[in-house]
């Protein structure tokens, strides 16, 4: 049994490309410091952030782990390197010219929850296993977004020669930016902070409504876990998956944050399997029925109360709900709440006879 690689566990390859050639072919790039203003851009595929009143808010300065990036004018050709950044861009009415692949079961770079906003557009799909600066340069971006990422200093410097880059914030673990901060930061970059804040407020109200409708969640311990190549990992409280459980009222598993350190998940040994014995456990798997059956055959895990009392929730990497469980964006969260919250309620109801029902599809 091996679920898909612990998303977003990515092997960021060192960027070694003929960048000078790529930039020459594309007409040059931004300041290497990342402080250059975004150009106007042109060409098919990009839907810009607008002009007129929106342009009045520029230049915009955005701080991140590698310093401050200045965006001089409304971007028109946006590339998203951050694995979930495209959703906030689409939610604000901008279609990226390039999207990094992650959970791309639909072949268009977005989840089921974002397809209507993508429409007939066909952004370039970038490799999710490495930062390909040459491919990004060929898209002639005037803004590169890498908020939900683990961009390295070298990758940041290389991409900053192409266009202004907004990297991940320094105060969170890599891949740890909260979805609301991600959305508002992208809104600022696109000259639409007010619109972004309205989108965030709407989703926050939905989360609060779900929490208020399920007082049994309050204080119950919960975790999200996934197996990969024989190792089980628990997503830490600073990971978006763990953060949503807290927002719904659940308590984190004691000790996981310390085990995770500066990572978004903690790998646990067989001696630590009892960390999974919580009030409700969400498993991210490939084949839910087969993978749960295999987990249950393991002597230690199979003997835990979380199994005996039916407190597991299984979602598949290859179905929209499973994708949304990892994605956590301003667009995916309403979809996730509709599907996951009823399953959490069934798992935590205290009745071992209750069967947790997975949504169709």
N, C-alpha and C positions, 0 to 999 in steps of 0.2 A: 504494500500500500504506500503510495506516495502522492500526496496532493501536489498541485502545481507549486512551483517555487514560491517560497514565502514572500508573497507580494507585499511590498515592493523590494524583494531581495534581488538586486540587479548587480551584475558585474560590470561596473563602469570601466570600459576600456580606455586606455590612455589615448588621447586624441593626437594621432600622428598623421597629418594630411598635408598636402601641398597647399597650405592655406593661402599663401601669397598668390598662387595661380587662381585659386577659387575666388579670391577677392578681386583680382584683376579682371576676371571674367564677369564679375557682378558689379563692377564699377566702384569698388572700394568699400570701406566699412567705417564703423564708429571708432571713437577714442578707446585705446586699450584699457583705460581706467574704468570704463563703463559710465563715464560722466558725459558722454556726447549726447546731444539731443536726437530724438527719433526723427528720421527723415519722412518725407511725405509718402514715398513709395508709389508704385504703380504696377499695373499688370493684372491679369486675370487671377481669380481665386481669393482675393482678400476683400473683406467687407470692413471698412474703416470705422474708427470710433467716432467719426463725425468731425464737423468743423463749426465755424461760427461761434455760438455761445460756448460750446464745449472747449474750443481752442483757447478761450479766455482764461482757463484755469492753468495753463501751462506757462512756464516749465513746472514739472512735478519732480520732487526729489523723494526717493524711496530708499530707506535704509535696509540692509540685509547683512548676512554674515561676512561678506567681503567688502563692506563699505557702503557708499551711497551712490545710487544711479540716478542721473538726471535725464528725464524724458522731456524733450524740448517742444514737441507738438503732438497732436493727436495721432497715434499710430494707425497705419492702414494695412500693414502686412505683419501680422503677429504669428510667431512660432511658439508653440508650447512644448518645452522640454519637461516640465513638471508633469507627472503622470496623470494628474487629475485637473490640471489647470485649465484645460480646454472647456470644462463645463461652465466655469464662471465667465469665461470669454463669450461662450455661446449665449449664456443667460442674459448677457448685456447687449446682445444683438450683433456681435462681431463674429465672423467666421474666420478661424485661423487659416493661414496658408499652409501650415504644417502642424501635425499632431503626433506626439510620441505614442507608439502602440503600447497598450496595456489592457488585458482582458478584451482583446479585439475579436470577439466571437462573431461580430456582424460584418467584419471586413471594412469598416468605414472609420475606425478610430474612436467611436463613441459608444456609450451604452444605450440600451433600449429607451431609457428615460430622456435621452438627448437627441434622438433621431429626428424628431419633428423640427427642432431648431436648426439642425444641420441641413435639412431639406435635401436638395439635389446637389449640394456642393460636394466637391471631392478634394479635400485637403491632401497634401502629400503626407504619407504615413511614414514616420521615422522609426528606425530600429530602437526598440526598448532596451536593448542590452548594451548599448554603447552610445556615446555622444559623437555623432558624425558631423563634424564642423563643416566639412565640404558640402554635404547634402543640405545643411542649414543655410550656408552661404548662397547656394544656388537658388534658394527661395527668395533672396533679396529682402529679408525681414527688416523692419524698422523697430522691432521690439522682440526680445526673446524672454519668455517667462519660464522660470525654473523654481517656483515656490515649493511645490510638493516634490522635492528631489533630494539628491545627495551630491550635488554638483561640487566637484573638487576645485581647489584654487587654480590648477592648470586649465581645467575646462572653462572656468569662469573667464580667465584671462584670454583664452583662445576665442571664445564666443564674443567677448567684448570687442574684439577687433572687427567683428561683423556688424554688430548692432548693440544698443543698450541692453543690458541683461539685468533682470531682477531675480536674484538668487534666493535660496531659502533663508529665513530669518535665523539669526544666531542663537536666539533664546530657547529654541526647541531642538530636540533630536532630529537628525535627518529623517525626512518623510514624516515629520511630526507637526507641521503647521496646522492649527485648527482650521476647519473649513470656513468658519465665519471670517477669521482674519485673512485667510487666502482670498476670499471673495471681495472683501473691502479693499485689500491691497491691489488686486487686479482692477477693481473699479477706479481707484485713484490713477492707476497707470493709463487707463482708457478714458480718463476724463469724465467718469460716471460714478463718482463716489456716492452721491445721493441715491442713485438707482440701486447700487450695490447694497447700501445699508437697508433699503426697503426690502430687497430680496432676502437678506439675512434675517430681518425682523419677522418676515412671514414664516420662514423655516423654523426659527426659534420658537415661534408661537405654536407651531405644530408639535415640536418636541415637548414643550411644556404641557400641551393638551394631552399628549400620550402619557406623560408622567402622572399628571393629575388624575387621569382615568384609571390608573393602575397603582393604587396606593400600596399594593402588595410588593411592588418592586423596591420600595424604600428600605434600604439597609440590607436587602438580600445580596449575598455574594454572587458575582457573575464574572465570567471570563470568556474570551474568544481565543481559540487555539487552532493549530493546524499542524498536521504531520508532514514531514518532508524528508525523504531519503533516510527513514529510520529514526528521525529525531522529531520530538514534539516541541513546539514552541507556543508560548503564551504571549499574546500581544499585551504590551505594557500599558499602564494608565496614560502615558504621554503619547501613545499611538491613537490615531483617530478612532479605531475600533473600540479600544478601551475607553476612550473619552466619551463616546456615545452612550455606553452603558452607564457611566457616571451621570450623564445628563438626564438619563431616564430614571435615576434614583438608586441604581444598584451600587453596592460597595465593591471596591477592588479586592483582589486576592492579596492578602498580606505577604510581603516578601518579594513579589514579582518585580516591582520597580527597582529594588536593589539588585536583583539578579540581572535585569536588563541593562543597567548602567546607562551608557549613552546610546543605546540601541533601541529600536522600536519594539523589539520582542526579546523574550528570554528563552533560551533553549534549556529544557529541563531533562535531568537524568531519570533513570528508572526509580532511583531512591527518592526523587522529588515528585513522583506522579500524584501523590496525595494532594498536591496543589490544585489538581483538577477536580477535587471533590468539593464542588461548590453548589450553591442553590440552583444555578442554571449555567450550563456550559454550552457555548455556541462553537460547533465544529465547522471549519471551512475545509471541505473535502472535494474530491473529484467525483466519485460515485458514492453518494451518501449511504445507500443501503449496504453495499459491499464493504465500504471502508469502515462503517460503524460496526458491522459484524466482525471484521478483523480486529478492530480495537477491543471489542468485547471478549475476544478469545485470548487476549493477553491477561495472564493470571492476576497481575497487580491491578491494572486499570479495571478489568472486568469485575473485580470484587468490590469496587467502590460504590458508595451509596448513590452517587450521581447516576450510575448505570442502573442499579437495582430499583431506584425510585422514578426512573423515567424522566430525568431532569436535563436531558440532552436536546439540543436543537441542531440539526444538520442542514447545511446549505452547500450547494455545489458551485465550484468555480466555473462550471460550464452552463450555468443558468443565470438569468438576469438578477435574481435575488442574491445569489452568491457573489456575483460581480459587485452588486451594490453594497454588500456587506463589507467589502474591502475598499470601495471607491470613496465614499464619504465626501460628497460635494454638495453645493447648493442645489443642484438638479437631482442628484441621486438620492438624497436623504428623504424627501417625501415618498418616493417609491419604496425605499427601504423600510420606512416606518410602517407603511401600509402592509407590507409582507411579513416583517420580522416581529413586530410588537405582539400580534396575536399568538405567535409561536412561543415567545417568551412568557406570555401569560399562561399558556397551557402547561409549560414546563415547570412553572413556579407555583402552581395552584395547590401543591401539597397532596395531591391524589395520584399515587403511582399508576392507577388505572387509566389516567388521562393520556391519550395518544396525541403527540405533537403532530399536527397536520401541516404538511408542506404545501404551499400554493402550487397549483398546476403550472408547468412550464419552468 
